[in-house]
Amino acid sequence: PNSTVASHIKASAAECCDACKAHAEDPKNSERQCNSWVFCHTLPYCWALDTGHVHAFGECWLKHQTDPTNPLYGQRGKFTDEFRKTHANAHKTGLMPDGTPRNLSVPTHVPWTGGIMGAVVDLSIKWETGLDGMRSSAGESEVLWRAWETREQNLA
């Protein structure tokens, strides 16, 4: 697993959510409390756009959204065929932690589960991630979040 999250391996999404809550309640984190989290729920590894890392089952990323009422997302729901074709070779080079050749195919759906603390989610709304962003079955759309850019750049 990525060394920055090696100490944040959890057995379930619920445990990851609980870790975010505990982080937020700790006074030493009062300036930048956890208010969102992401959990890798796919065995043995989660596919991701950051090709420099291998993400293992159980990775729990504790995050801080600047505006949790309007959160930024990396990907959501099902990947479009066009997205899967474009990124088909993203994880076909290098080695896995066990030394075997790296050969992770783009899955049909985002292999991560996440949450925003205190948010209410309508589970009837389905999302799809394509090359131009994310679209919901309710007609909403969002751009793909890019970690290396500011919120303003991401929303431009």
Beta strands, then each sheet from edge to edge (+ up, - down):
strand 1: 36-40
strand 2: 45-46
strand 3: 55-56
strand 4: 60-63
strand 5: 78-79
strand 6: 112-116
strand 7: 127-130
strand 8: 133-136
strand 9: 141-142
sheet 1: 4+ 1- 6+
sheet 2: 2+ 3-
sheet 3: 5+ 7+ 8- 9+
end
